[in-house]
């Protein structure tokens, strides 16, 4: 406790760190203001009825920070940017040039790679925005349906999504933590007051044991997320002795930490984006005049509306994306080359290909446990609802995982900044 207050006082005393935190808070305040500015021509009664008990829109509302439920100018949230990031990551597998740019060209290559993702987010925002607007017009939520109104609303919400992406990148550069993750985090947290108010309104003393069970499950999930996030497998590394002149360098021993969950919360966000996109397209095409298109859209919508089918698909995607993102961001061959260039080796393992194979084997086993844990947390609310019959938003486990992971990452970054300034 004394250490916490000591570090808190250091944060307040440090001018640069204080400015970073205040900038982050200010940017999130701007985000919340934008989230309550609606587009024109909305029937709010129809909007409330459409959003009631709609899990699909509840999931998408996470990315918009509540902006979708208000049909605000940032109703798309950071979803187009996340989808663009997924596509760019997938392209690194098919394009050796993009893979080289992302992994081997340093900061300049990653900046160029990120720029391609930003440019791709614009057409994706236009496509998603058009689909949503047509869907909402079909539900008679947007009352004005002229071509000019559609075009202006489309440009406004696409620009709002790009603006939100820019705010997130400003937070990453001038604030503390990952900007996009913090925007999603702020959107989830902003819904807590209304959620607590609804809970207080429907509170039933007869269901108190059930509430206690839910609270215990939430506490166990939080503890599990913290443990899994912090868990790591140390691989011993020894530096060979080198004689330079009259001095001997090296000979020290350290370790290479492999985290149990290398991917963090990214697989959850990727899986949600992949699941939301076909749902949005299917709902839009349900009213198509072409019977074949309408039939296929109805089949996709029926499959994803089934709780168990949706849960299985969700778990599978989270599991796959955990392996995929780990493979993209952590290259055993590159680690092996770096160790060999620096005169380091793993005791009992030959340098080069054997070291890469050894690291890859350990990483695969670790990722298995991390992927299973992320998948179970993601579908936990669906399992609880299926067993108890209690209606719960399927976003509950995902939101909890995102919030805990972002808080842990934010604390680490602040702690790292404090440690640098102490030294």
N, C-alpha and C positions, 0 to 999 in steps of 0.2 A: 504494500500500500504506500509506504514511504517512497519507494522507487517510482511509483506511478505519479505521485504529486511532484516529485523532483523533475521528472521528464515533462510533465505538464507545465511546470514553471519555466523550464528551458524553452518550450515551444512558444510561450507567451513573450519571453524575453528576446528571442531571436527575431530580428526584423524581417529577414528574407523568408523564413519559414512561416511567420505570421502572415505575410503578404500572400504566400501561396495558399494558405488555408482560407483566408478571407476571399481570395479570387475564386476558389472552388465553391465556397458558399454563395457568393454573388452570382456565379454562372448558373448554379442550381436554382436560385431564386428566379432568374430570368426564364429558365426552362419551365418553372411552375407557373409563371405569369402567362407564357405562351400557351400552356396547356388548357387555359380557361378562356381563350379567345376563340369563339366559334365561327365557323363559316356561315354565310347568310342563307336564309331560306330553309330553316329547320323546323319540323314539327316535333316539339320536345315531348309531347305525350306519346306519339308513335315511337320516338326514339327510346323512351323509358320502357315501353312495352316490348320492343324488339330486343333490348339488352337483358331483360329479366330472364334469369335461368339459362342464359346462352353461354355455354362453356367455351365454344369456339372464339367468340368475341372477348370473353374473359381472359383467355390466353393471349390474344393479340393485344389486349389492353395493357399487358405488362410492358411491351416494347414501346408503347406510346406514352407511358406514364400517366394513364388515365385520360389522355387526350382523345382517344377514340370514343369513349363513352360520352364525351362532351362534343364530339365532332369538331374539335378545335383545328386550328391551322397547322398543328403538328400531329394530326391524327395518325399519320403513318409511323411516327416515332423514328427510331433508328433501324427499323426493319429492312428498308432497302439497302442500307449500308452493310448490315449484317449479312444479308443475302449475297451482296456483291463480294464480301470477304470470303464467304463459303465458296463461291464460284472461282475466285482467284486461287484459293487454296487447292481446289480440285484441279485447276489448270496446271499447277506445279507438277502434278504427277504425269500429265500428258505432254508438257512442254519443258524440255531440258533447259531452255533459255530462261524461262521464268523461275525454274528451280534454282539455277545458278544466280540469278538476280536476287532472289530472296535469301539464299543461304550463304553465298560466297562473296558477294560484292559489298558487304559491310553496310554501314548506315546509308550510303548513297543509293545502293541497290534497293534496300528496304523502303526508302522514301519514294523511289520511282515506282516500286511495286504497289505501295499504298496509294499513290496518285492514280494508277490504273483502276484500283478499287473504287476510288471516289468518282471517277468518270463513269464507271459502270453503274454506280448507284443512281445516277440521273435517269437513264431509260428504265431501270427497274422501278424507280419511284413513280414514273409516269404510268407504267403498266399496272402496278398495284393500285395507284390512286384511281385510275380509270375503272378498274374492276370494282373497287369499293363504292365509288360514286354511282355506278350503274346498279349495283346491288341495293344501295340505299334508296335510289330513285324507284326501283321496282317494289320496295316495301313502303313507298309513299312517305318516307321520312324527310327527304328533300322535296319540298313542294314546288320549287321553280325548276323546270326541266328543259329550258331553252338551250340551244347549242352554245350560245355565248356564255351562259351561266356555267354550263358544264366545263367549258374550256377554262374560264377564269378560276373556278374552284380547283380544277386539276392543277393548274400552274401554281396556285397558292399553296396547296397542301404538299406538292412536290418541292417547292422552294422552302416550305417549313421543315420538311425532312432533311434537306441539305443544310439548312441553317442549324438544325439540331446536331447534325454530324459535325459541323464546324465548331459548335460550342463544346462538344465532347473532345475534339482534338485540342482546343484551347485549354481545356482542363488538364489534359494529359501533358501539355507542354509547359503551361504556366502555373498549374495548380498541383494538387497531390492526388496520385492514383490514376487509374485508367478511366478516361472521361466517359466512354460509352457505357462501361459497367456501372459507373456512378450515376449516370442518367437513368438506367434501368432500376438501380437501387433506389434512387429518389422517387421514381414513379411507384414502386412497390410500397415504400414507407409512407408516401402521401395518402395511401388508401387505408392506413391503419385507423385513423380517427373515425371515418365513416364505418369501417368494419366493426370496430368496437361499439359504436353506437347501435348498429343493427343487432349485434349480439346481445347488448343490454335490453333492446326492445323485445327480442324473441326469447329471452332467458326463461328457462323452465326449471324450477328447483328439483322437479322429479328426475331430470336428466343430469343432475350434478355428478354422479359417478362417471357418466360417459364423458362429461367435460373434463374431469380429472384425468381420465385415461388419455384423452386427446392431448392434454397439456403434458402428460408424462411422455407420450410419443414424440411430441415436438421437442421436448428437452433432450430426449435420447438422440434424436436426429441432429440437433445442434452439437451435442457432444461428439457424435460420430463424425460429423463434417469437420470439426476442429481436429480430431484425432487423425482422420484420413488425410486432411490437408497438410498437417505437420509431419506425418510419418515419412520416413525416408530410409533407404537402404544404403549404408556407406560401403563403398568399394575401396579397399586400401590401395594407395598409390605410393610408390617409392621413386625418388629422383636419384639417378645414377651419379656417382662422384665424378667430377671433372677437374683436371689439374690445369690451371692457367697461370703460367709463371711459377711463382713460389707459393701460390695459394690453391687450396682445394675447395671446390664449390660442390653443392649438391649433397647427396647422401641423406637427406631428410625424408621423412615419411608423412603423408597426409592421406586424405581420402576424397573420393569422388561421390557426392551425395546424389542418389537417384530417388526422386520423390515417388511416393506410392501413387499419387494422382498428379501426373505431369501436366495434364490438360486443364485442370481447374474446372471452372464452371462453363467453359466454352462449348463442350459437347451438348450440354443441356440447351443452350441458346441455339446452336446449329440444328439440333433435332426439332425444336419448336418451329424454327423457320421453315424447315423442310415439310413438316406436317401442316403448317398453316397455309402454305401456298396452294397445294392441291385442293384444300377445303374451300378456300376463297374462290378459286376458279370453278369448282364444282357448283357452289351455291350460285355463282353468276350465270352458269350455263344451264341451270335447271329449267329456266323459262325459255330456252331456245326453241325456235320453230322446227328445227331439224330433229326428228324423232330419235335418230341414232345418237346424236350428240347429247340430247336430253336424257336418254336411257343410260349412257355411260356416266354422265354427271350424276344421275340418281344413284347408280351403283357405287361410285366413289364416295358420295355423300353418306349413303347408308352404311358403308363399311366403316368410315371414320366416325360415324355417329354412334356406332356400337361401342360400349364402354370397354369390353374386354379386348376387342380387335384393336381399338385405339391404344389401349395400354400395352399390348404386345408390340405393336408397331413403334410406339414411343420408346419402350425399353430397348428394342433391337437397334433403333437409330442412335440412341445415347451410347449403347455399347460399341457400335461400329465407329461412331465419331470419336470416341475416346481413343481408340487405337489409331484412327486416321490422324487426328490432330497431334498425338504424341509422335507418330512417325514423321510428320511434316516438320515439327519444331525441334525434335531431338534426333540428330543423325549420329549413330554409333561410329560410322566410318570417319566422320569428321573429328569426333572426340578421340578416336584411336590415332589419327594422324597428328592431332595437336599434342597428344601425350608423347608420341615418338619424336616429334620435332623438338620438344622441350627436354628430352632425355629422361622421360618418366616411363614407368612400366608398372603393371599389376603383378605382384609377386606370384610366381607359379604359372604365369600366362605369357606366351610369346608375344612380342610386339607385332603390330600390323593386323593382318586379317584375323588371327586368333583372338586378339584383344577386342576387335570389333564384334566378333561372334559371341564372345563371352559377355560383353556389355548388352548386346541385343537380346541374349537369352534371359538375362536377369530382368531387363526392362519389359520383356513380353510377359513374364510371370507377374511382375509388379502391376502392370497395366491391367491384367486380368482382374485382380482384386479391386482396383480403382474403378474399372468399368462396371463391374457388378454392383458396387456400392452406389455409384451415380445412377445407374438404371433403377435400382430398388428405391432410392429416395424419390426419383422422378415419378414412379408409378404408385408410391405408397398411398397417397390420398385415394386413388382409384381402387386399390385393394381394400382399404378401410371402408369406403362407400359400398363396395360390393358385398362385404361381409356383414356390415351393420345396417345397411339401408339408409344411412344418414346422408343427406345430400351435402356434398362439399365440392367446392371448385377444384378441378383437377390441377389448377395452377398452384395450390397450396404448398406442396412439397418442393416444386421448382422455385417458388418465390423464397421459401425458407433457405434453400440451398444457395441461391444467388445472394441473398442478404448476408448470410453468415460468411460466405467466401469473400465478398467484397469488403466486409468489415475487417476480416483477418488481413487481407491484402493492404488495406488502407493503414491499419495499425503498423504493419511491417514497414511500409514506406515512410511513415512518420518517424518510427523508431530508427530507421536507417539514417534519415536526415538529421535527427538529434545526435546520433552517435558520431556522424561525420563532424558536426560542429563541436562536439565535446573534445574530439581529438585535435 
